[in-house]
Amino acid sequence: MSRSTELVKGFRQSTPYVNAHRDSTMVIYLCGDALSHDNFPNIVSDIALLHSLGVKLVLVHGARPQIDQRLSLQDLSSPYHKGVRITESVTLPHVMQASGQLQLAITAHLSMSLNNTPMAGNQLNVVSGNFVIAQPLGVDNGVDYQHSGRVRRIDVDGINRALEQESIVLIGPVAGSVTGECFNLVSEQIATQVAIKLKADKLIGFSSDQGYIKPNGEVAAELFPHELESILQQGMTGNAPITERFLQAAVKACKKGVQRSHLVSYLDDGALIQELFSRDGIGTQVVMDSAEQVRLATIDDIGGILDLIEPLESEGILVRRSREQLEREIERFTIIVKDQLIIGCAALYPYVEDQMAEMACVAIHPDYRDGNRGVHLLEFMKHQAYALGLKQLFILTTRSLHWFREQGFAEIDLEALPIKKQDLYNFQRKSKILALDIN
């Protein structure tokens, strides 16, 4: 495939996501490690691209390594209690300086518009302010957190006004209180609370990991909150601390209404774009409902089904179906949908008097044939047939004989089919006939 063809294919595949993300609100959490990495200018360019595509953005940044560096230069220590930094009076000025410098640095990066760079012609308005009101954490088991705090209130209306004016809102880890004091907050908690209060469409975080790394070394593409809670309770091994902290935040955000949280690596150039604008992404997303679902088809799905089956019809693998036929038989179809793309389908034709049903028009998108999606469709068909009181499922196939055998199907004679189906059998295709008993 030529480079131009790859570009066009990638651009076309991203179009549904461009439309889906337009006018959505995303809260992006930038940990201090991401801000100091060489790839950060590329992340800024990707953030600017999101803004140009109509995404409303709130950036929340951390400052842990920068604070540690400042304190080290001053020979100051900073104890932790239950994973939270105890901010003493002597360390607070250094926390404020580190946070303030990062805020200015991020604003400067977002203001860049040099020619021959991704930011060329860019005109972003970055707004910072007292959007977060803090309160002290107080004393826990005899430990005084002093100037460490938590979120008391978020100015949702103020943030939304800035977003409606097409500004990017930037929030740091230091916030003021109603008494005029400054408190150091846990940045992941700020990002979580902002996403919840804004009813954001997404919460996105960066880590040195590509996502949640499973014990076998693979990246988990998708996790449900209850799955992640179990993992966190058992303890995460092989993952960076920032990964664990963000995933804890993602669980809370999802349970409070943020439909999807994404974790990507700040080490990988373009990870943010690949995660949001490709079907399979690159990191880990925490979701309340799976991005991939098996469901019954509706009349609105006909175009997607045709796109899926027409290449197989052209190869003679499937019997050709017209749009009119699909419209008449759409209630027979079950589909697999991933992010609004139909990646699999099958149809069930019951012969109630014979206690049999045909599973027909089985198709899986070429990019998704390595998974168990065919098995998922088969299980769905079996449940449908069982609910109708049928005892056997049969298929006619010219190319997938071995796959159906692996699923427990056995070859049968034409005479074993319902009479009505026997009359429709195409002897020119010489399809193999297989059947499966339904338990």
Summary of the structure (lengths in Angstrom):
residues: 439
radius of gyration: 27.4
end to end distance: 46.5
largest distance: 89.4
contacts: 1382
relative contact order: 0.09
helix: 41%
strand: 26%
